[in-house]
Amino acid sequence: MAINRSENDYINRNVMEVLVSEEIERQIVRLPNNIQKFVNPIEVATYALNRLPALYASSQQGYNKQKLKGRSEYRVQITQEVRKGLAAVQKDPLRSSIPLTAEKEQDLDRVIKEAQDALRELAEYLPEKDLSWKNIVKLVKPLLAELQAEDDAAANARKVRSRSTNMWDNPAHKK
């Protein structure tokens, strides 16, 4: 499936995430304060969303339609799954987990962009300008082998020249 990158301002959204988030807020407010601080809403949402159907939309009309559908058809199921999620998260308040963060995704995006920039820069120095990660080895390996062969030939030429110098013909150096 090809994605037109010129339209990367357009997104799709899982409306179920919004509905679950609203329900989590409603239910957390009802909890005692000492329990609220042990509840991670992201973990509750993850628990509930893994048990509910996705309702994706890519337009405002679709978003509104999916929101109505979610509230009418899945209201009871959303409430139940959020309640179960709260119970599951509260079972062990001392357990620790390493949450996913947006920074890690941004780091990955940054590394990918740097790699793409490096590939484009490398392509400027190669005779074959159509360089990709798939064909980089096929294009660069012969060039490196050629350079290695030239280096080996140059090193051998230096050795031959040093052995054939006239300096040893000088009588002062002879025994």
WOJO-V246804 format. One line per field, one symbol per residue. phi: phi as a letter, one per 40 degrees, with the letter a starting at -180 (. if undefined). A space follows every 10 residues. Layout:
phi->???
This chain:
phi->.cbcccbccc bbaccdcccc ccccdccccc ccdccdcccc dcccccdccc bbccbcabbc cccccccccc cccbdcccdc ccdccccccc dbcccbaccc bccccccccc cccccccccc cccccbcccc bbccbccccc dccccccccc cccccccccc cccbccdccc ccccc
